[in-house]
Each structure stands twice: as structure tokens, then as C-alpha cells.
Amino acid sequence: MTSIKQITFYMTALSATVVYGGCATDEVGPPIEDTSEAASPLDVDCEFGANGFIDISDSRSGTVQRSASLGFGVTISVQSGTVSGLQRGWAKISGDTIVDDQIRMDWTIDAGAHIKVLCGPFSVGGLSQSKTSAAKTTSSSSSWQFRACGRLAGVTPYTCTSWW
């Protein structure tokens, strides 16, 4: 059941989007822009082994490397752990989620100058359920990084963690 505070937040955010033009921003960094260098934001970019990703359970938890609050008890995080014998990273949304809250993971190989793959978005299917992106092997290179981006159902913009 959606709470009154969530409905109020959604209505306020929708009004701000209409009045102020709805610019998608990254809470931690500069605006997120669609560029020719960025991959298409499709879950097929990382599902079923695409681009070296591996599907994992939505209940999977690992070591939290970065996190950000979306408000209303909902958190997004970049997590890491051993999956199928390899160190991997993934994005997760958890807490007091509702249907259609979203998570995605951005992956860069040039320290955030360009996003190589947008893994997601993936939508939460039920109340207080967590959702993960697919997992990608990690690298010791400082230019190979991940961040989690999420948003509450029907609310823009996405909020992103810092790069890990």
C-alpha cells in the first residue's frame, strides 16, 4: 500500500518536473546527458551474459561499496562479492520500495568520462522487495568503475551513487 507521504512526494516531484522542465540530474555529479558514447539504457545490455554480466538473485547481498538514499526508507547501493567464483559488482535497491521503483548500474572503463553500459533499469515487482542489476566482474584498474542509479516509481530524476 502506498503511503500518504509517498503520494505527496510523487505529486510534488511531478509538479516540479512540469514547472521546471524535468532535467535528469545526478545528485552526486553533473547532469546525466544522452550522448552518442553512452550505451542504450536497455536491460539487454547486461542480461543473459551480455557484455560479461551474469544474472543474480534479487535477494543477493554483498559488501556495500557506495550507497545513497532515495528518501522514504529506500536505498540504492553498489555492492560486491564473490559470484560463481569471481569478484563481481552489482547495483541494488532495497528498503520500503513500492512497485516500479527502479535500479540500474552504470559501468565505465574510462573513470566516468563515458558510460560503456547502462545495466537496466530494472523495476521492483512488489512492496518492500529488493531488486538487483546483473553482476559484472571487477577490475583493479581505477578507470574501471560502477555506480548505482535509482528512482522512486514515476519520479524523475535518477539519483546516483558516486563511482566505485
N, C-alpha and C positions, 0 to 999 in steps of 0.2 A: 504494500500500500504506500503510495506517495504521500509524504508528509506535507503539511501546510508550509513549512519553511522551504522545502524543495520547490513547491509550486510558486511561492513568492519569489524565490531566487530565479527560477526559469523565466517568469514574467518580466522581472527586472532586467535580466540579461537580454531577453528578446527585445524589449523596448530600447535598450542601449544599442543593440545591433542595428535596429531600424533607424534610430535617431542619429547615431554616429557613423553609420556606414559599414559596420561589421568587418573590421580588419582582423584577420587571423594573426595573432601575435604569440610569441614565445615568452612566457613570464620571465625566464631566466636570461634570454638573449634578444637579438633583433627580430623584427617581423619575419615570419615564415613566408617565403615567396615561392611561387611556382616558377621554376627555371628549367631550361632545356637539359641541364645537368642532373636534375633530380629525377629519380625513377618514378614511375606512375604509382600512386598510392593504392595498390591492389594487394589483397592478401595472397594472390597467386605468386607474387614476387618472393614469397618465403614459405609457402606451404608445400607439402609433399616432397621435400628435399630440394626445392628450387633455391638457387644461389647458395647452396651449402647449409641451409637451415634444416632443422629437424623439429617435427611437431612434438609437443609435450602436453601433459595433462594441465588443465586449467587450475587444478588444486596444487600444483607443484610450487614449492617454496625453496629458496636458496639464500645465499648471503646477500643482504640488501647493500648495493653499492651506491645508489643515488635514490632519492625519493622526493616527492612533492605532494602537497595536499591540494585536492580539488575543492575542498570545503565539504560540509555536511557529512563528515566522517568517511570520506572517500579518499584513498591514497593511491598514487601511481608510483612504481619503483622500477629500477633496473636491478635485476638480481643475477647472481651467478652461482654455478655449482657444477658438479660432475654429472653429465648426462651421457649415457652409452659409452662410458669410459673416457670422455673428453671434457675439458673445462669449457663451459658454454655460458653465454649471457642471454637474457630474455627480459621482456617488459611484462609487468603485471599491474592490474587494477584490482583493488580489494577494499573491503570495509562495508559501509552501508550503501552499497550500489543498488541501482534500480535497472530495469530492463532498458537496453540501448545506451547505457553509459559505455564509453569506448576507450580502447587502449591500442596503441601502435608502438613499434620500436623503429627508430631511425638508426641506420648503420652508415658510418663514413669510414673511408680509408685514407682521408687526407685532412685529419684533425678538424672536421666540421666544415671545411670550405665548400664541399659538395656532399649531398646525401646520395650514397650509392643505391640503397634500397630503403623504401618505406615499407616496413613489415606490418600490414594492417590497413585500415583499422579493423579491429575485432570488437563485436558488441556483446555486452553482458546479456545473458539469457533470462535471469531471474533476480529476485530480491536478495540482496546480501551475498550474491555469488561473486567469486573472483573469476578473472579471465586473464589468460597469458597470450603473448605472441609466440610464434615459433622461436626456437633457440638457435643461436649461431656460435660456432667456436670462437674463442677469444684469441688474442694475439698479444705478445709482449711489446709490439710496436706502439708508441704513443700516438701515432697517426690513425690507428685502427680503433674506433670508439663507437659506443652505443649510447642512446638516450631513450627514455620512455616519454611518450606524449599521450595525454588522455583528456577526455572532456566528459562532462555530465550530459545526460541524454538531452538532445535538442539544443544544447547551448554551445555557442562558439565564443571564443576561440579555444584551440587546444592549449593546454598548459604542458610544458616540457620540463623534464629534469635537466640538470647540467650534464655534459658529456662525461662518460666513464670509459 
